[in-house]
Amino acid sequence: MQLKCNFLPQDDGRCGWYEMLPPPPPSKPLKGDIKADWVVLGAGLSGLAAARRLAELQPNASIAVVDARRVGFGASGRNSGFMVDLPHDLTKHDYTGDQSADLAQIRLNRAAIDYVRGIVKTHGIECDWREQGKLHGAVEPRGERALEGFAKGLSALGEPYSVLDARQMKAVTGTDFYRAGVHAPGCVLVQPAALVRGLGATLPENVRVYEDTAVREIVVGKPHKLVTDQGRITTPRLILANNAYAAQFDKLGLKGLMLPIYTYGSLTRQLTPDELARLGGEESWGLIPADPMGTTVRRIAGGRICIRNSFTYNPDVSAGSSRLERVRESHRRSYERRFPMLSGIEFEYTWGGALCLSRNGGAPFGEIAPGVFSAVGCNGLGLTRGTIGGKLIAEYALGSKSELLDILLQQPKPVANPPEPLLGIGVRSTLMWKEWQAGVEL
């Protein structure tokens, strides 16, 4: 079985999280022909967790991780940095749904946080790790009703939360834009690109990472062969951790199941002490909109503000410069509404990154061909679902059993999408309608 890799990670703007880091050491692309006991395709959170867990369980095995770009450059380093412990269904107005499914998701999310926390502490990874929870903010009556639904769902789950009025929201955020809020304490805020780079730099010794190594072709067989620009890897076992890019593999049954949905972020320049005093509020916080299509906002301790909104359907898994410019204008409007006391502060960075969603929230987890394992399909929870999916696919591939693995195996498989052009028309019109419904939450 021959698979062509037609879509590869692109620049998609200047990601502020990555650009703010010191330059990495020179990459070590794959050159020549090698063999490995395991190959992991993709050096994001799923791929790094899979490689680490394989190495922990098989310290004598040779494990290769391959990525077309640098570690931390891809989607795992382009999100807003929320390690969410609670249900976070982007298709639901209040993020919660079926109670048993929500409880299962909480167990998975918290297991991911625990796993990463241990690695961060053991290796001293500098990623601005902050166990300070997350805010949900509402700016109009519909948003307040969504917050009430979210709080009701948390109460049913037995989860703690605090309700904040407009005055309390301003005390945290510095802006009087929000009418009400809910604070949930279990979320961890991180600098996502720093976290991913740190996880990549602290892998066990039997893991080799090949960066700047685009895989052009995969031959699935006995053994599998991955063909790159300067070499080839042969392996009996392959783990796919390339998320949205795996949707192009029709012969593995993945095409037509996943939706590459882009979302976008902008980061201001560093604010001056004078500007920070004008803003007021706390030095670090993260806010998720009451409506999933609204604007996510973070203030980071270094004195910058991050704005994230806008969703587009990009089946070629890339975002061009004209789209980034339109998104930047949308971010500017959202920023000015929230921070009029800091009007005109320029954005230093604007970027896009791909989510990998399915229409029913399912994911193609497991063995999808002999010796080929899938850990793709994070459904908007890349930092937690991606991490635990990567860790558990390694355990699954080695025949381990656990309650967490049972939970993941029992979750639904993705349903098939309609064919193009119906799919594109339907997804784009749905995104436009939902953004219109979000109103001033956007």
C-alpha positions in Angstrom: 0.0 0.0 0.0 1.5 3.3 -1.1 0.6 6.6 0.6 1.5 10.0 -0.9 2.1 12.9 1.6 0.8 15.8 -0.5 0.1 18.1 2.4 3.0 19.1 4.7 3.2 21.8 7.5 3.6 25.3 6.2 4.7 28.6 7.9 1.1 29.8 8.4 2.3 33.1 9.8 4.7 34.0 12.6 3.7 32.1 15.7 4.5 34.3 18.7 4.9 31.4 21.1 7.7 29.9 18.9 9.3 33.2 17.8 9.7 34.4 21.4 11.9 31.4 22.3 15.7 31.4 21.8 16.8 29.9 18.5 17.0 26.1 18.8 20.2 24.2 18.1 20.7 23.1 14.5 18.3 20.4 13.4 19.4 16.8 12.5 17.5 15.8 9.4 17.4 12.2 8.4 20.1 11.3 5.9 20.6 7.9 4.4 18.8 4.7 5.1 18.1 3.6 8.6 16.1 1.0 10.5 14.1 1.5 13.7 11.9 -0.8 15.9 9.3 2.0 16.0 8.7 5.1 13.9 6.5 7.9 15.2 5.3 10.4 12.5 4.8 13.8 14.0 6.7 15.5 16.8 3.8 17.3 18.4 2.3 16.4 21.8 0.9 13.1 20.6 4.0 12.0 18.9 6.3 13.0 21.7 4.1 11.3 24.3 4.0 8.1 22.2 7.8 8.1 21.8 8.5 8.7 25.4 6.1 6.0 26.6 7.5 3.5 24.1 11.0 4.3 25.4 9.9 3.9 29.0 8.3 0.5 28.3 11.0 -0.7 25.9 14.3 0.9 26.9 16.2 -1.3 24.5 14.1 -0.5 21.4 15.2 2.0 18.8 12.6 4.7 18.3 12.6 7.3 15.6 10.4 10.5 15.6 10.1 12.2 12.3 8.7 15.7 11.7 8.7 18.0 8.6 9.5 21.0 10.7 11.1 21.9 14.0 9.8 20.6 17.3 7.4 23.1 18.8 6.8 24.8 15.4 3.6 22.9 14.5 0.1 22.9 15.7 1.0 21.7 19.2 2.9 24.9 19.7 0.4 27.2 18.1 -2.6 26.8 20.4 -3.6 29.2 23.3 -1.8 27.1 26.0 -4.8 25.8 28.0 -4.3 22.3 29.4 -8.0 21.8 30.0 -9.0 19.3 32.6 -12.8 19.6 32.1 -15.1 18.7 29.1 -14.5 21.0 26.3 -16.9 20.1 23.4 -16.6 22.8 20.8 -19.9 21.8 19.3 -21.9 22.4 22.5 -22.9 25.9 23.5 -21.9 25.3 27.1 -19.0 22.9 26.4 -20.6 20.0 28.4 -22.8 17.1 27.2 -23.5 13.5 28.3 -22.5 13.1 31.9 -20.8 9.7 31.7 -18.8 10.9 28.6 -17.9 14.1 30.4 -16.6 12.1 33.5 -14.6 9.9 31.2 -13.1 12.9 29.5 -12.1 14.4 32.8 -10.2 11.3 33.8 -8.3 11.3 30.5 -7.5 15.0 30.7 -6.3 14.9 34.2 -4.2 11.8 33.5 -2.5 13.9 30.7 -1.9 16.8 33.0 -0.4 14.5 35.7 1.9 12.9 33.1 3.2 16.2 31.7 3.5 17.7 35.2 5.8 14.9 36.2 8.0 15.4 33.1 8.1 19.2 33.5 9.1 18.9 37.2 11.6 16.1 36.7 13.5 17.9 33.8 12.9 21.4 34.9 11.2 22.4 31.6 10.8 26.2 31.5 7.3 26.6 29.9 5.6 29.1 32.3 3.6 26.3 33.9 0.8 27.9 35.9 -1.8 25.9 37.8 -4.2 28.8 38.1 -7.3 27.6 36.3 -9.3 29.2 33.5 -12.0 31.8 33.3 -15.1 31.6 31.1 -16.3 35.1 30.3 -19.7 36.3 29.0 -20.4 39.7 27.5 -24.1 39.6 26.7 -27.3 37.7 27.9 -26.9 34.8 25.6 -23.4 34.3 26.9 -24.6 34.5 30.5 -27.1 31.8 29.8 -24.3 29.6 28.4 -22.3 30.2 31.6 -25.3 29.2 33.6 -25.5 26.0 31.6 -21.8 25.4 32.0 -22.0 25.9 35.8 -25.0 23.6 36.0 -23.1 20.9 34.1 -20.1 21.3 36.5 -22.4 21.0 39.5 -23.9 17.8 38.1 -20.3 16.5 37.7 -19.4 17.5 41.2 -16.7 19.8 40.0 -15.7 23.0 41.9 -16.1 26.5 40.3 -16.6 30.1 41.3 -19.1 32.6 39.8 -17.7 36.1 39.2 -19.7 39.3 38.6 -18.6 42.1 36.4 -16.6 43.8 39.2 -14.7 40.6 39.9 -14.0 40.0 36.3 -12.6 43.5 35.9 -10.4 42.9 39.0 -8.8 39.9 37.2 -8.7 41.0 33.6 -8.5 44.8 33.9 -11.3 45.4 31.5 -15.0 46.0 32.2 -16.0 44.2 28.9 -17.2 41.1 30.7 -20.6 41.0 32.5 -20.1 37.7 34.2 -17.7 34.8 34.5 -17.0 31.4 35.9 -13.6 30.3 37.2 -12.7 26.6 37.0 -9.5 25.8 39.0 -8.1 22.7 37.4 -6.8 24.1 34.1 -3.0 24.6 33.7 -1.8 27.5 31.5 1.5 27.0 29.6 3.7 28.5 26.9 2.8 25.8 24.4 5.8 26.0 22.1 8.2 26.1 25.1 6.4 23.0 26.5 6.6 21.0 23.3 10.3 22.0 22.7 11.1 21.0 26.3 9.4 17.6 25.9 11.3 17.0 22.7 14.6 17.9 24.3 14.2 15.5 27.3 13.2 12.3 25.5 15.0 9.1 26.7 18.3 8.2 25.0 16.8 5.5 22.8 14.7 8.0 20.9 16.1 9.8 17.9 14.3 12.9 16.6 14.7 13.8 12.9 13.5 17.4 12.4 13.2 19.2 9.0 12.5 15.8 7.5 9.5 15.8 5.3 8.1 12.3 4.6 7.1 12.2 1.0 5.8 8.7 0.7 4.9 5.8 3.0 4.8 2.2 1.8 2.7 0.2 4.3 3.8 -3.4 4.3 6.1 -5.9 6.0 8.1 -3.8 6.9 6.9 -0.2 6.4 9.0 2.3 4.6 9.0 6.0 5.0 10.7 7.9 2.1 12.1 11.3 2.8 14.1 13.9 0.7 17.5 12.5 1.8 16.8 9.0 3.1 14.5 6.2 4.1 13.4 4.6 7.3 12.3 1.0 7.5 10.3 -0.2 10.5 7.9 -3.0 11.5 5.7 -0.6 13.5 4.5 2.9 12.7 2.5 5.3 14.9 0.7 8.1 13.1 0.7 11.3 15.3 0.4 13.9 12.5 -3.2 14.8 13.4 -4.9 16.8 10.6 -2.3 15.8 8.0 -3.3 12.1 8.4 -6.7 13.0 6.8 -5.0 12.7 3.4 -4.4 8.9 3.8 -7.4 7.6 2.1 -6.0 4.0 1.7 -5.8 3.8 5.5 -9.5 4.8 5.8 -8.7 8.2 7.3 -9.8 10.4 4.5 -13.3 11.6 4.8 -13.4 11.2 8.6 -11.5 14.2 9.9 -12.0 18.0 9.4 -8.9 20.2 9.2 -10.3 23.3 10.9 -7.9 26.3 11.3 -8.0 28.7 14.2 -5.8 31.8 14.6 -3.9 33.7 17.2 -2.3 37.2 17.5 0.1 38.4 20.2 0.8 42.0 21.0 4.2 43.5 21.5 5.4 43.6 25.1 3.5 46.2 27.0 5.4 49.0 28.8 5.1 49.4 32.6 3.0 52.4 32.0 0.6 50.4 29.8 0.4 47.6 32.2 -0.5 50.0 35.0 -3.3 51.4 32.8 -4.6 48.0 32.2 -4.5 46.8 35.8 -5.8 43.4 36.7 -3.7 40.3 37.4 -0.4 39.6 35.7 -1.5 36.3 34.2 -4.8 34.8 33.3 -6.6 32.9 30.5 -10.2 33.4 29.4 -12.3 31.1 27.3 -15.5 32.7 25.7 -18.9 31.6 26.9 -19.6 30.8 23.2 -17.1 28.4 21.7 -17.0 30.5 18.6 -16.1 33.6 20.6 -12.7 35.1 21.4 -10.2 33.4 23.7 -7.9 35.9 25.5 -4.7 35.4 27.5 -2.5 37.8 29.4 0.9 36.3 29.9 3.3 37.2 32.7 5.8 38.7 30.3 3.3 41.6 29.6 1.7 40.6 26.3 -2.0 39.9 25.4 -3.0 37.0 23.1 -6.2 37.1 21.1 -7.5 33.9 19.5 -10.6 33.6 17.3 -11.8 32.8 13.8 -12.4 29.3 12.4 -11.9 28.3 8.7 -12.1 25.0 6.9 -8.8 24.5 5.2 -8.7 21.0 3.5 -5.2 21.7 2.2 -4.0 22.3 5.8 -2.5 25.7 5.2 -3.4 29.3 5.6 -2.3 31.9 3.1 -1.1 35.5 3.7 -4.4 37.1 2.6 -6.4 35.0 5.0 -4.0 35.8 7.8 -4.4 39.5 7.1 -8.2 39.3 7.3 -7.9 37.4 10.6 -5.5 40.0 11.9 -8.2 42.6 11.3 -10.7 40.5 13.1 -8.3 40.2 16.0 -7.8 43.9 16.0 -11.6 44.6 16.4 -11.8 42.0 19.2 -8.9 43.5 21.0 -10.1 47.1 20.7 -13.5 46.2 22.2 -11.9 44.5 25.2 -8.9 46.9 25.8 -9.9 50.4 24.9 -7.5 51.7 27.5 -4.7 50.2 25.4 -6.0 51.2 22.0 -3.6 51.0 19.1 -1.1 48.6 20.6 0.2 46.7 17.6 0.2 42.9 17.2 3.8 41.6 16.8 2.7 38.1 15.6 -0.3 36.6 13.8 -0.5 32.9 12.9 -2.8 30.0 12.2 -2.8 26.4 13.3 -4.9 23.3 12.4 -7.4 21.6 14.7 -8.3 18.0 13.8 -12.0 17.6 14.4 -14.7 15.0 13.5 -18.4 15.7 13.2 -19.3 13.5 16.2 -16.2 14.1 18.3 -14.9 10.6 17.6 -11.3 9.7 16.8 -9.7 6.8 14.8 -7.7 5.5 17.8 -6.1 2.1 17.5 -4.5 -0.2 15.0 -5.8 0.8 11.6 -3.6 -1.5 9.5 -1.2 -4.3 10.4 1.6 -2.6 12.4 0.1 0.9 11.8 -1.4 2.7 14.8 -3.3 5.9 14.9 -3.3 8.6 17.6 -4.9 11.4 15.6 -8.0 13.4 16.1 -7.7 15.6 19.2 -11.0 17.5 18.6 -9.8 20.8 20.0 -8.1 19.4 23.1 -4.6 18.9 21.8 -2.6 19.7 24.9 -4.5 17.1 27.0 -6.3 14.7 24.6 -3.2 14.7 22.3 -0.9 13.9 25.1 -3.0 11.1 26.6 -3.8 9.7 23.2 -0.1 9.5 22.4 0.8 7.9 25.7 -2.0 5.3 25.5 -1.4 4.4 21.8 2.1 3.3 22.9 0.6 1.2 25.7 -2.1 -0.2 23.3 0.5 -1.1 20.7 2.5 -3.0 23.3 -0.5 -5.0 24.5 -0.9 -3.1 27.8 -4.3 -2.9 29.5 -5.7 -0.1 31.8 -8.9 1.6 32.7 -7.8 4.7 30.9 -7.1 2.7 27.7 -10.5 1.1 28.0 -12.1 4.6 28.2 -10.3 5.7 25.0 -11.2 2.5 23.2 -14.9 2.8 24.1 -15.2 6.4 22.8 -16.9 6.7 19.4 -15.2 6.3 16.1 -15.5 9.3 13.7 -18.5 9.3 11.3 -17.9 9.7 7.6 -18.2 13.1 6.1 -20.3 14.0 3.0 -18.3 14.2 -0.2 -17.0 17.5 -1.6 -18.2 20.0 -2.6 -21.1 19.4 -0.2 -18.7 19.0 2.8 -17.0 22.3 2.1 -20.2 24.2 1.6 -21.8 22.7 4.7 -18.8 23.3 7.0 -18.1 26.8 5.8 -21.7 27.9 6.1 -22.0 26.3 9.6 -18.9 28.2 10.7 -20.2 31.5 9.4 -23.6 30.9 11.1 -22.0 30.1 14.4 -19.7 33.1 14.3 -22.7 35.3 13.5 -24.5 33.7 16.5 -21.5 34.4 18.8 -22.2 38.2 18.2 -20.2 40.4 20.6 -18.6 37.3 22.2 -16.4 37.4 19.1 
